[in-house]
Amino acid sequence: MLFGSKSSKNIDEFKIAECISRFFELPIASVKSWIQVNKGAVKITLPFASKSLHDELIKQICLSAEDATLTISIDTQITSVPTKIAQIPNVKNVIAVASGKGGVGKSTTSINLAFALMAEGAKVGLLDADIYGPSIPIMLGNPTAKPSSKDNKKVEPISAHGIVASSIGYFVPAEDATVWRGPMASKALHQLINETAWPELDYLIVDMPPGTGDIQLTMAQQVPLSGAVVVTTPQDLALADAIKGIAMFNKVNIPVLGLVENMSYHLCSQCGHKEAIFSELGGDKLSEKFNLPLLGKLPLSIDIRQHADSGKPIQVSKPEHPLSEAYRQLARQTAKYCYLKSLQIA
């Protein structure tokens, strides 16, 4: 992205760094290395997905530098969070989307987060880790798709709307129950992760099953997780289970990137009235208690549900919808805090 024309004036890199620091609410020390100045042109390389903010950032830098003629380009090179477990080939970051209990909208959040990250310029994959109740194939609109293999060693992920996905739902008929004990389910998950021929991905979003059982332990012990996003609703019952989920990730040394308060309020499809039917401020209280960022608040909306059921999530079917922007804001925050974890762990 370019703005203005080349300037012969001296460019104050510190002032640019200050502007970027304020814009993203990040320490100035972490942004200085993003800036390169060459022959009067400024190149900024961002380490996380935020494509929709690039134009506004350029404007803010020009205002801060008091020079509307600056030539500014913005590129993105997403960084990886270092982990003790070997990286999955071609995958930079694995982010688990989890909840302490079912019914809080975790899968809907996972799939819209994945598409929102793609909208922000990232290469994204989706892994359905819910072995007993896979829902991602339905939400992607391709429940009957069958994976293939080019080398008879690894399975090609299924493509849908620009992202790639893997799920046990593509291997087991929808009407069949997956009646497996914990070790068998964990083995199936291990195969889904390591025997899928993932292309180059900046983020692999993992839709976790609810709870704190075998699958969660398998993910923590065998998968190089960059971090986890915990989804809850504002009501006390969901918050109590979310606390258990946070405690589990802390015990297995997986960083929690932040919280998502889903069904924060009901959004009436007729008049737009907002009503906090599941209580309110639960996510804020949890955020304060555990010193975790509240990455986003999302409503209970018929639009979100209908588009997910139709196989075209709202981020895909209505990218200009205000609810799609809410998911993109969640994506930007998730990407930013994933980057911050890479600084803390490196």
C-alpha positions as CSV (number, residue, x, y, z in Angstrom):
1,M,0.0,0.0,0.0
2,L,1.4,3.4,-1.0
3,F,0.5,6.9,0.1
4,G,1.9,10.2,-1.3
5,S,5.1,10.6,-3.2
6,K,8.8,10.5,-2.2
7,S,9.9,13.2,0.2
8,S,13.4,14.7,0.3
9,K,12.9,15.7,3.9
10,N,14.6,14.0,6.8
11,I,12.4,11.3,8.2
12,D,12.0,11.0,12.0
13,E,11.9,7.3,12.6
14,F,11.3,7.7,16.3
15,K,8.2,9.8,15.6
16,I,6.9,7.1,13.3
17,A,7.6,4.5,15.9
18,E,5.7,6.5,18.5
19,C,2.7,6.8,16.1
20,I,2.7,3.0,15.4
21,S,3.1,2.3,19.1
22,R,0.0,4.4,20.0
23,F,-2.0,3.1,17.0
24,F,-1.6,-0.6,18.1
25,E,-1.2,0.1,21.8
26,L,2.2,-1.7,21.9
27,P,5.5,-0.9,23.6
28,I,7.6,1.4,21.4
29,A,10.6,-0.9,21.8
30,S,8.7,-3.7,20.0
31,V,7.9,-1.6,16.9
32,K,11.2,0.1,16.1
33,S,12.5,-2.9,14.1
34,W,9.4,-2.8,11.9
35,I,10.5,0.4,10.3
36,Q,12.9,0.8,7.4
37,V,13.8,4.1,5.6
38,N,15.4,4.1,2.2
39,K,15.9,7.0,-0.1
40,G,13.0,9.0,1.5
41,A,10.6,6.1,1.5
42,V,9.3,4.3,4.6
43,K,8.6,0.6,4.6
44,I,6.8,-0.9,7.6
45,T,6.7,-4.7,8.1
46,L,4.0,-5.8,10.5
47,P,4.4,-9.1,12.3
48,F,0.6,-9.8,12.7
49,A,-2.5,-9.7,10.5
50,S,-4.2,-6.3,10.4
51,K,-4.7,-5.5,6.7
52,S,-7.9,-3.5,7.2
53,L,-6.1,-1.0,9.3
54,H,-3.2,-0.3,6.9
55,D,-4.7,2.7,5.2
56,E,-5.6,4.4,8.5
57,L,-2.2,3.7,9.9
58,I,-0.6,5.4,6.9
59,K,-2.8,8.4,7.4
60,Q,-1.9,8.6,11.1
61,I,1.8,8.4,10.4
62,C,1.6,11.2,7.8
63,L,-0.3,13.3,10.3
64,S,2.2,12.6,13.0
65,A,5.2,13.3,10.8
66,E,3.4,16.5,9.5
67,D,4.3,15.4,6.0
68,A,1.5,14.3,3.6
69,T,4.0,13.6,0.9
70,L,5.7,10.7,2.6
71,T,5.9,7.5,0.6
72,I,4.8,4.7,3.0
73,S,4.4,1.0,2.2
74,I,3.1,-1.7,4.6
75,D,4.0,-5.3,4.4
76,T,3.1,-8.2,6.7
77,Q,5.4,-11.1,7.7
78,I,3.7,-13.0,10.5
79,T,6.0,-14.3,13.2
80,S,5.7,-17.6,15.1
81,V,5.4,-18.1,18.8
82,P,8.3,-20.3,19.9
83,T,7.2,-23.6,21.4
84,K,9.0,-26.6,23.0
85,I,7.2,-29.0,20.6
86,A,8.4,-29.2,17.0
87,Q,6.4,-27.1,14.6
88,I,3.9,-28.6,12.3
89,P,5.4,-28.4,8.8
90,N,4.3,-25.2,7.0
91,V,2.3,-23.9,10.0
92,K,3.6,-20.9,11.9
93,N,1.0,-20.6,14.7
94,V,-1.6,-23.0,16.1
95,I,-4.3,-21.3,18.1
96,A,-6.8,-23.3,20.1
97,V,-10.3,-21.9,20.5
98,A,-11.7,-23.5,23.7
99,S,-14.5,-23.4,26.2
100,G,-15.1,-25.0,29.6
101,K,-18.6,-26.1,28.5
102,G,-20.6,-26.7,25.4
103,G,-23.3,-24.4,24.0
104,V,-21.4,-21.1,24.2
105,G,-20.8,-20.7,20.5
106,K,-17.2,-21.9,20.3
107,S,-17.4,-23.5,16.9
108,T,-19.2,-20.4,15.4
109,T,-16.5,-18.2,16.9
110,S,-13.7,-20.5,15.6
111,I,-14.9,-20.5,12.0
112,N,-15.6,-16.8,11.8
113,L,-12.3,-16.0,13.5
114,A,-10.5,-18.1,10.9
115,F,-12.2,-16.2,8.0
116,A,-11.7,-12.9,9.7
117,L,-7.9,-13.6,10.0
118,M,-8.0,-14.4,6.3
119,A,-9.7,-11.1,5.6
120,E,-6.9,-9.4,7.5
121,G,-4.4,-10.8,5.1
122,A,-3.3,-14.1,6.8
123,K,-3.1,-17.6,5.4
124,V,-5.4,-19.6,7.5
125,G,-6.3,-23.2,8.2
126,L,-9.0,-24.8,10.3
127,L,-8.8,-28.0,12.4
128,D,-11.9,-29.5,13.9
129,A,-10.6,-31.2,17.0
130,D,-14.1,-32.2,18.2
131,I,-13.8,-35.9,17.4
132,Y,-17.1,-36.8,18.9
133,G,-19.2,-34.0,17.5
134,P,-17.6,-32.4,14.5
135,S,-19.5,-29.4,13.1
136,I,-17.0,-27.6,10.9
137,P,-17.9,-29.5,7.7
138,I,-21.5,-28.4,8.1
139,M,-20.5,-24.8,8.7
140,L,-18.3,-24.8,5.7
141,G,-21.1,-26.1,3.5
142,N,-19.3,-29.3,2.4
143,P,-20.3,-32.1,4.8
144,T,-20.0,-34.7,2.1
145,A,-16.6,-33.7,0.8
146,K,-14.1,-36.6,0.8
147,P,-10.3,-36.0,1.3
148,S,-7.8,-37.3,-1.2
149,S,-4.1,-37.9,-1.1
150,K,-1.4,-37.1,-3.7
151,D,1.3,-39.3,-2.2
152,N,-0.6,-41.9,-0.2
153,K,1.1,-40.6,2.9
154,K,-0.7,-37.4,3.8
155,V,-4.2,-36.3,3.2
156,E,-5.0,-33.0,1.4
157,P,-7.1,-30.7,3.5
158,I,-10.5,-29.7,2.2
159,S,-10.8,-26.2,0.7
160,A,-13.7,-24.0,1.3
161,H,-14.2,-20.2,0.7
162,G,-10.5,-19.6,0.6
163,I,-9.3,-21.6,3.7
164,V,-8.3,-25.2,4.2
165,A,-9.8,-27.5,6.8
166,S,-9.5,-31.0,8.3
167,S,-12.1,-32.8,10.4
168,I,-13.0,-36.3,11.4
169,G,-16.4,-35.3,9.9
170,Y,-14.9,-35.7,6.4
171,F,-14.0,-39.4,7.2
172,V,-17.0,-40.6,9.2
173,P,-20.5,-40.5,7.8
174,A,-22.6,-37.8,9.5
175,E,-25.2,-40.3,10.7
176,D,-22.6,-42.5,12.4
177,A,-21.7,-42.0,16.1
178,T,-18.0,-41.8,16.9
179,V,-18.0,-44.2,19.9
180,W,-14.3,-44.2,20.8
181,R,-12.5,-44.3,24.1
182,G,-10.1,-41.4,25.0
183,P,-6.9,-43.0,23.6
184,M,-8.5,-43.8,20.3
185,A,-10.0,-40.3,19.9
186,S,-6.6,-38.8,20.8
187,K,-4.9,-41.0,18.2
188,A,-7.4,-39.8,15.6
189,L,-6.7,-36.2,16.5
190,H,-2.9,-36.8,16.2
191,Q,-3.5,-38.2,12.7
192,L,-5.6,-35.3,11.7
193,I,-2.9,-32.9,12.7
194,N,0.2,-34.7,11.5
195,E,-1.1,-36.6,8.5
196,T,-2.7,-33.6,6.8
197,A,-0.7,-32.0,4.1
198,W,-1.1,-28.4,5.3
199,P,0.0,-25.7,2.9
200,E,1.9,-22.6,4.2
201,L,-0.3,-21.2,7.0
202,D,0.2,-18.2,9.3
203,Y,-2.5,-19.5,11.6
204,L,-4.1,-22.8,12.2
205,I,-7.3,-22.3,14.2
206,V,-8.3,-25.3,16.2
207,D,-12.0,-25.7,17.2
208,M,-11.6,-27.6,20.4
209,P,-14.2,-29.9,22.0
210,P,-15.8,-28.5,25.2
211,G,-14.3,-29.5,28.6
212,T,-10.9,-30.5,29.9
213,G,-10.4,-34.1,28.9
214,D,-8.2,-36.4,26.8
215,I,-8.4,-34.3,23.6
216,Q,-7.3,-31.1,25.5
217,L,-4.4,-33.0,27.1
218,T,-3.3,-34.4,23.7
219,M,-3.3,-30.9,22.2
220,A,-1.3,-29.5,25.1
221,Q,1.3,-32.3,25.1
222,Q,1.7,-33.1,21.4
223,V,0.8,-29.9,19.4
224,P,2.9,-26.8,19.3
225,L,0.2,-24.4,20.5
226,S,1.0,-20.7,20.2
227,G,-1.8,-20.0,22.6
228,A,-5.5,-20.4,23.4
229,V,-8.6,-18.3,23.1
230,V,-11.2,-19.1,25.7
231,V,-14.9,-18.5,24.8
232,T,-17.6,-17.9,27.4
233,T,-21.0,-16.3,27.8
234,P,-21.6,-13.7,30.5
235,Q,-23.7,-16.0,32.7
236,D,-22.2,-17.4,35.9
237,L,-22.5,-21.0,34.9
238,A,-20.4,-20.5,31.7
239,L,-17.9,-18.4,33.6
240,A,-17.4,-21.1,36.2
241,D,-16.5,-23.6,33.4
242,A,-14.3,-21.0,31.6
243,I,-12.3,-20.6,34.8
244,K,-11.6,-24.4,34.7
245,G,-10.5,-24.1,31.1
246,I,-8.1,-21.2,31.9
247,A,-6.7,-23.3,34.9
248,M,-6.1,-26.3,32.6
249,F,-4.1,-24.2,30.1
250,N,-2.1,-22.7,32.9
251,K,-1.3,-26.1,34.3
252,V,0.0,-27.4,31.0
253,N,1.9,-24.1,30.2
254,I,-0.1,-23.0,27.2
255,P,-0.5,-19.2,27.1
256,V,-4.1,-17.9,27.1
257,L,-4.1,-15.1,24.5
258,G,-7.4,-13.8,25.9
259,L,-11.2,-14.2,26.3
260,V,-14.2,-13.9,24.0
261,E,-17.5,-13.0,25.5
262,N,-20.0,-14.6,23.1
263,M,-23.8,-14.0,23.3
264,S,-22.8,-10.8,25.1
265,Y,-26.3,-9.5,24.3
266,H,-29.2,-10.4,22.1
267,L,-29.5,-8.3,19.0
268,C,-33.1,-8.1,17.8
269,S,-33.2,-8.6,14.0
270,Q,-36.3,-6.4,13.7
271,C,-35.4,-3.3,15.6
272,G,-31.8,-3.7,16.6
273,H,-32.6,-3.5,20.3
274,K,-29.9,-5.0,22.6
275,E,-30.8,-7.0,25.6
276,A,-28.4,-8.8,28.0
277,I,-30.4,-12.0,28.4
278,F,-27.4,-14.0,29.7
279,S,-26.4,-11.3,32.3
280,E,-23.6,-8.8,31.5
281,L,-20.0,-7.9,32.2
282,G,-19.1,-11.5,32.9
283,G,-16.3,-11.4,30.5
284,D,-15.0,-8.1,32.0
285,K,-14.9,-9.6,35.4
286,L,-13.1,-12.7,34.2
287,S,-10.6,-10.6,32.3
288,E,-9.9,-8.5,35.4
289,K,-9.6,-11.6,37.7
290,F,-7.1,-13.4,35.5
291,N,-5.4,-10.3,34.0
292,L,-6.3,-11.5,30.5
293,P,-7.3,-9.3,27.6
294,L,-11.0,-9.4,26.6
295,L,-10.5,-9.9,22.9
296,G,-14.1,-9.2,21.9
297,K,-17.7,-9.2,22.7
298,L,-20.1,-10.8,20.2
299,P,-23.9,-10.8,20.2
300,L,-26.5,-13.5,20.0
301,S,-27.8,-12.8,16.5
302,I,-30.0,-14.7,14.1
303,D,-27.8,-13.5,11.2
304,I,-24.7,-15.3,12.7
305,R,-26.7,-18.5,13.2
306,Q,-28.4,-18.6,9.9
307,H,-25.2,-18.0,7.9
308,A,-23.3,-20.7,9.9
309,D,-26.1,-23.2,9.3
310,S,-26.2,-22.4,5.5
311,G,-22.5,-23.3,5.1
312,K,-21.4,-19.7,4.4
313,P,-20.4,-18.0,7.7
314,I,-21.3,-14.3,7.9
315,Q,-17.7,-13.3,7.5
316,V,-17.9,-15.0,4.0
317,S,-21.4,-14.1,2.9
318,K,-21.7,-10.6,4.3
319,P,-18.1,-9.2,4.8
320,E,-19.4,-5.6,5.1
321,H,-21.9,-6.4,7.8
322,P,-21.2,-4.8,11.2
323,L,-21.1,-8.3,12.8
324,S,-18.3,-9.3,10.3
325,E,-16.4,-6.2,11.4
326,A,-16.8,-7.4,15.0
327,Y,-15.2,-10.7,14.1
328,R,-12.3,-8.9,12.2
329,Q,-11.7,-6.8,15.3
330,L,-11.5,-10.1,17.3
331,A,-9.1,-11.4,14.7
332,R,-6.8,-8.3,14.9
333,Q,-6.7,-8.5,18.7
334,T,-6.0,-12.3,18.6
335,A,-3.2,-11.8,16.1
336,K,-1.7,-8.9,18.1
337,Y,-1.7,-10.9,21.4
338,C,-0.3,-13.9,19.6
339,Y,2.6,-11.7,18.5
340,L,3.1,-10.3,22.0
341,K,3.4,-13.9,23.3
342,S,6.2,-14.5,20.8
343,L,8.1,-11.6,22.4
344,Q,7.5,-12.9,25.9
345,I,8.6,-16.5,25.1
346,A,11.5,-15.7,22.8
